[in-house]
Amino acid sequence: MTRAWWQFIVSALAVVFLLAGSGGAQETANPPPLVDETWLAENSAAQNVVMLDLRSREEFSRGRLKGSVFADYPERWRPIGRSGRRGLLGRAAFATLAGELGIDNASHVILIHAGRTANDAASATDIFLSFRLQSHRRVSILNARPRAAADAGIEIERGEPVARPPKTFGAVPTTGFLAGGRKAVRESIGAAPLVDMRRDTQFIGLEKPGDVSEPGTIPTARNLAGRWIFDETVGRFRDTDTLRQVFAFSRIPLDKKAIFFGNNSALGTLGWFVSRELLGNSEARIYAGGMGDWMSASAEEAPRVVRYIQSLEAAPVRRN
């Protein structure tokens, strides 16, 4: 038996023993994907609750919810690989990071983001995916800005935080969330809906993000801009009835496979989270490499289209 298999077995056993020793219905029940500020105010002091603050270090130091932990996202959660792009953490690296932050398998992790933009919310769904990839279901996103939680009664603290004692986290990789790499996504063109979560100017090719080499998107992709599903005016996800209507308007099914992507993993996870966790589509998948990975390949390996140019070429010529 290889060393990797032994490590996997040890991690799996650690999960079993930690969960067996956690006790209590509250710890064993799967929490909702979203919690509001009232819930957090009532539960933030619970021993198993770990609040991860995904904002910048400057914002965190200036004022944070009492007891929250600085996550250092994306630096520690999405390290830059040999490709020069950020990628997902592997099992061992994830287990080490979670343990250092005081998270074990009995912890209920609450992800706190700034809530100003859809990109802020995407930082939370990105880490939500990371925990799910390691079989950890006790994770929720605060569906409010930090200020709303403070108004609900959680004290704001400043300066140097008190570090949580390190814990042991048993990471057990699971499947069923990722779409795969470029080859798998290319084979899905025309076979499964591809959903571009970026803003419309990037979707049609008018803008090129700095971390993507060319403008454009994947052929047959549909656009579902992040702000359509996250209300930036109030810092909350839109209600489920509205989300269903938005998905229907964008022709994105909720009863079969759909692949979500952004420039990297983050924005893609925003659509994946809404589809799977809020609207119940267990077939939702995420192309974690996103357009950064797609555009790094040749057009033959990874075809692309600039939609506003395509539309101009397809438009009939008017003659006076």
Secondary structure, DSSP 8 states (H G I E B T S, - for coil): --HHHHHHHHHHHHHHHHHHHH-SHHHHS---SEE-HHHHHHHTTSTTEEEEE-S-HHHHHH-EETT-EE--TTTTTS-B-TTSSB----HHHHHHHHHHTT--TT-EEEEE---SSHHHHHHHHHHHHHHHHTT---EEEESS-HHHHHHTT--EE-SS---------------SSB--SHHHHHHHTTTS-EEE-S-HHHHTTS---TTSSSS-B-TT-EE--HHHHEETTTTEE--HHHHHHHHHHTT--SSS-EEEE-SSHHHHHHHHHIIIIIT--TTEEE-TTHHHHHTTS-TTTS--B-HHHHHHHHS-----
